Structure formats: structure tokens, C-alpha cells
């Protein structure tokens, strides 16, 4: 008999929703007013809808955030948000775009909501606003397969999330079920009544305290087929129950143990893993083991010989493992002669560009983890099943089950064919909850599915299943499950399959690694951000979108015209031959020293910024006009003005201003911190051990890892420095600020190959910021990928960016032209505006950028004339030019000098102020100092440093020009 019970016992595999919506800056917590749970069961599948009403008791609107995990096999299928009492369904959007749109709309104080996948099977729902002293209703929907226990199928509904709610309502419906479910101990007698071809039950609880609903149903032992029609296309799902009998499998004589040793692996349950390995080696008896530790880079394999199941030497080595660095799970190669591999990892590969290697035919892979919803179950399953093995998830109480699955042969799907259809896909090659699930599309209203699988004992079974779609359902999860199975299979190499995953997510409204679900307030918002609206707004959206596209096309032409005009002004500056003699104020000092009659006159002030240069002639006259203005204030310096004019005319000759020998000297930057002093004072071979000793005290500090990296590089411990630096990839998997800092520091360490995939991820997370394209373009150039570098930099040039990014355009254009001019093979520039193609080589170039948005950093360069080029004096006497001052965004600011006068040039950085919390506890600056920019002789030095205090100024380094 089916049974239902409601008790305090918790199913460890069930999803957990937090008890409250998380909010920041609220004087009082947001409370849950009501919760409505509606679950429908058909066959071995269930679809659950949870509707929650939150109340904000504060006097101002707040943003709320729900963070919740789902167990493996559960999938978000939709969500909606209320607007003026009506629920508006979410629509799919590219994940990075969804984040950008949410933040942009939130700044406008209007109503967005965003549901996205974070890490593993964790999800985050952001809602804004929850009105002051008002309520907000949100609806979540997810599907899952029932768990199978012997001849019983179970649906578990955890209800702890509703603890303290004013009311909780439950509705359950079981379709196609002849036997009546019976409710026991339900805190209110949940009674099932006959309802059509199934059963239903309803109940309501006031001031709900705690509980979980579990419904047991007889397990279906016959194959079933479900069909659904979506936009004229018929999708089907076939369920084939499999005998879960098992047979002891023959273990190999040589195996590989892949041990995730990254920093995040410190949270693993070594006790449970050790118990599984103990059973494995006892069963194997005599076996050769190659241990490979995986972190930011794989360590060389260490070979062990296990005799009679005695694996104590391996166990001791595993206990001594140092868990540190990022997770680069693809950085290893299968070894010939190895029969199978066991990978112990959460599957969260966050570093490097290598895909997980495919094993040669005959080798098996088993993946094992204890991370629950924190693991990337999709990826681990795709890796294992794609290599003939299985993915096994277990916790402290599930070790016996994990051991049985690891040591046994299990039924395995061998083939599936469809007559009258296409695009077949299976959920798993081994039964999940005792069932093979196969989905596909029909070309007509009928078809035939042929399935072959192998029993655990080796026997083969073939089934023929007719498919009749004449009465296909108009709703349900079948189409989404078909798409989700495809996404699961593609996740084994998510980077290579990003576009296909994104298309499936957008078509079927799935939350994936590439897509999220979003709700916006008005149809104009959907048009503005180019997001297809929910049903009912299609016609209005199309009309507004057409007008918006025309306006954007016109704006694109205007944008390039503006860039071309600004570039002409820069070309005019570059063509001018600026004076290299002493400026007027230095001559004044010389005259004063001779006792001239005007020696007591006050010296002139530094020249004011030059007027905008609109032509070469204007460029040539700009500084002389400033000198003449200064002279007119003196009244007695006419002769010196003439001298200055003669010097300028002499400098118009083509002879170089210097010998061409330019040296860069960087100022050593050492942060003051107790751990920093301790590490710097230690011997080189002791620094890493001291870092490990300090790590737990600073585990969440980006600055700590950067400081330790600097010390290790200084002491020649390059490999360990790169390992410590890679920890930034583990801290917050989708924090673009931290990832930018990581990539900048990798570029400084001359590791552009490692920086490229980090910059690629940053661009996906922040396509609304031009720095994302510029950084990636320069990294591509550093690894010799000229054409992609040009394409990324031209995006910076041609796009219309937010006002806080003004000034980056001409900087990126200079870099683009330098790359084109010095490419080994002429790149394809046909897509570029020809007005913008001119290389402008420079003797000296300095570029300052930083990691914190809405911050104001200033670049200062003082030349041999003792004249400082800065935002208040952006054009110097000898032609030093500073780009537009950035008072927001991330920079960059650029100092350019075509012909450098001999002498020393001092480079400084000043922290003027910021408007946001800083991810490193300070603003991280990157400065690039380049000599002979735009030529084959170009040399550059990069340095990163951090500034904490407003008005803080640091010396970066010097150029010395001979």
C-alpha cells in the first residue's frame, strides 16, 4: 500500500531551501508570510511548484537573495514574479547578460528578478525590490525522478524552508495510479481522494514549525512512454525499468588514482573516501597504482605496489597531501597499460584551458565525490560514462552503497534506435533509480524505439517500444527533460559546447551553466536589453525592437565618425615635432642666476593644459602659444621666447631626440603586513611552509595570496608562486574583479597562456565593460593569436560604452594598430574602418589600469624638465600626452611620448578615491611601461601594486633615456 508521512526526519538527498530570504542592510529580517507547495507525480517523475510570499518590515525597499541546492537529478523548470497581483513568467537569457541586465536595472530602481546556477547544483535567485512594508510573491518550479527503494517509489518534499511561515498549503496529485496513497502522522491528516485516473490530497497548516512530506508508491515494473507537443514538435520520454541486480566485477592489475589536491578539496570527507578505497584495494589484492595529484598543474605520477590489499603507503601519501591551488582537472594524460582510473573530485575545474582527456579504448573511469550539491554532477557523470565507468556520489552514511557500486558490474545501456524520429538522448548509461530514461523527437504521430542493454551478469536484453503521440500532452516537463539530457551529455566539455548548451537553455527555458531565467518590469526593458519577452508581448516587442534597431544602426555610424575625428587629433599631435630644449621657466631660472634685472620677477606657473589639437599646424603652435602667454605676463622675456622658437624649429628636423637606448627601472613594492615581513625574512625554501601556517588566518583575503605570490617570485620559487596565485580562481568562481586580478598577475609573471582562459571567462561575465575585450585582446596578442586580438580590440573601438568608460577607445586603437604593424603575417583588416588604421610608434608609453569599478586613479609622469604630466597638465612642453582622466570604471589612463628627451622620467600612481567596496581590501593597480611602443624593438615591464588610502601616491618606476 502507498503511504505518506510528515515528520521531522530529513532526507539527506533532498533539496534545501534557506529559511529566509537573505537581504543586506535591512534593520529587520524579511519574513516568509505564506508557502504553497503543489506536486504532481506521473510514473516515476514528479513536478513541484513552490510559491512563496515574503514581507519586508523595513521602511525602504530591499534586494533579496535565495540560495538553494538541488540534489542530482532535480532540475529547475521555471519561475515567475508577481507584478501588480499577476504572476509574470521568467524568460531565458544568456547567463552573463542576465547578471549585467539585473545590475543595470537595479541601479534604475525598477523591478528585475534573476535565477541562475552558481557552482555545481547550487542556484541563486535575486529579487528587487521587495517593497518597504510590503510583500513580494515568487514562484519556483522544478522536476525530479522518484527515488526507488525495492518495489517502492518515493517522493520526498522537504519543508524546513517554510519554518515559521504564517501558513503552509500542500497539494499533491498522483496520476495514473490505481492504489490509494495513505497518509500517516501528517500533523493534520493529509488524506488522498480519488481524482480522475489518480489521487489527490490537500492540507493547510498555520504557523508551520518543521516537517518533511514523503509519499511512497508502488514501483512500476513495465516500460512506459510519455509524449508532449511543443510548438508543433512532439517529444517523448521512454522509461525502461532495469533489474538492479549486480555482479562482482573483475578489478584491474594496474590502475590510476587521480586525486584532486586543489584548495577546495580541503573540505572533502577523507574518512569516507578512505573507507571506499580500503574496500577497493582489499578486493583488488595485488595491484599497481599510479597516484597523480591534480591542482593548478598535475604533479608527476608516483607509483605504488599494493600487495594483499595493503595500501598503507598510499594512504599515508594521501594524508600528507597539501591541498592548495586551483583545479585544473584536465592537466594530465592517460598512461598506456593502465586499466582504469578513479577520480576523487568535486568536478569543479576552474583553471587552465585543457579539456578532460579521453581515455583510450579499454580504459575505464570512475568518478567519486562527497561534495553533494557542491559538486558538478553533470560533468562528473559525463566524464565517467563517456569512458565506460560510472559517477558515484556518497556521504558518510552512504559508504556501503558507494562500495557496492564501485566493485560491481551494473546494467548498462548499449544501444538505442528510433524509427520515425530523431535526436535520441539518454539520461544515463546506467540505471538511475532503477530506470533507463531515453528521450527523443518524433517526425510524425507515431514511432518505434528499440533499446538494448546488458544485465549485470552479462545477459543481453532487447525491447521494442511503440510510441503513440495522438494524445500528446500540451504541457509538462518532457521537452525540457529531452533538452536537459542533452545539456548533461554536453557538459563533459562545457567549454567546447557552450553555444549548444546556450541554445538549448534559451529554447527550453533551462537554468544551465550558460543560461539563466529573468523577469523584467516593462516591455521597453525587454527591448532595451534585447531579451525575448514572455507570451503576450510579442507584437509590441517586435514593433519597438524594429525602431530600436534602426536607432542603434545610426548610433554605430555616429560612433565611428566620432572615433575617427578624435583619432585625427591624436595623429596631428603625433606628427608635430615638439621642442626638446629647456622650457621657458627653466630659462628664467638661468637668467635669474646671471643677475639679470628681471631676476626678482616671480617665475611663471606651469603651463595650463594645451588646447585641443585639430591640425598639424595647430599642434606645432600649441605649446608656443602657451609660452607666449607666459611671456606676456612677464613683459620682459621676448628674447627668450625667440630662443624657444628657434629650439622648436630645430626639433622639427627628422634627427632623433635621443640615441634610442632607453632603460626601465621598477620600484620594488612591498606591502606592510605581519605575515609579509615574516615571509620576506625567511629563507627561500621555508617561505611556502610559512605560507601554509598563515593561510587559515587569511583564507578569504585576495591580498594575502597576492603578497605571498610576490615573495615567492622574489625568492625564485616560481612554480609555488603560480600555485599560490591560482587560489584566486577558487575563491569566488564568478567574481570578475578577482579573476581580473588573477589574470593581470599572470600576465606580469609572463604566463599569458594561463591568463587567456581567465580573461575569456571575465569577458563572458562582463561583456558590458570594454576592459574585458581589451584585456583579452592583449592576452591573445601575447600568445601570438593576432587575428582574434584585433577582433577583440576593435570591439572596444566600435561599441558605444557607458559614459564611465570614456577614454579607453583611443588607447585600445593604439594597441590594435601596433599589433597590426608588427604582425609576422598581414592580418585581415577588411572589417575595420580604414580611417582608423595608422600605427603611431612611441619612445615611451605608460598605461595604468585598476581592478575596482567606480574608482579614480591618476597617472603622473614627471619628465627631465621636472614637468609633471597629469590630469591638470595633460600636454607637456616636449609633447608628453595624457589620455582622458578616468573618474570611474577601471581605467586605463595612458601617457604617450613620441620622441623622448634624454634624461629620467619618474612614473607615479595616485589613488584619488573610490565609490565601492574593494575585493582585495585595496585597489590593485596594473602599470605597463613600454619603450619603443609600436615597433619591433618594443620592450615592456608590468607591475602590480595596491593602494588603500585616498590621496596615497606610490613611485612605480623610472625610464632613463640616453
Order of alpha helices (4+ residues) and beta strands (2+ residues): beta-beta-beta-beta-beta-beta-beta-beta-beta-alpha-beta-beta-beta-beta-beta-beta-beta-beta-beta-beta-beta-beta-beta-beta-alpha-beta-beta-alpha-beta-beta-alpha-beta-alpha-beta-beta-beta-beta-beta-beta-alpha-alpha-beta-alpha-alpha-alpha-alpha-alpha-beta-alpha-alpha-alpha-alpha-alpha-alpha-alpha-alpha-alpha-alpha-beta-beta-beta-beta-beta-beta-beta-beta-beta
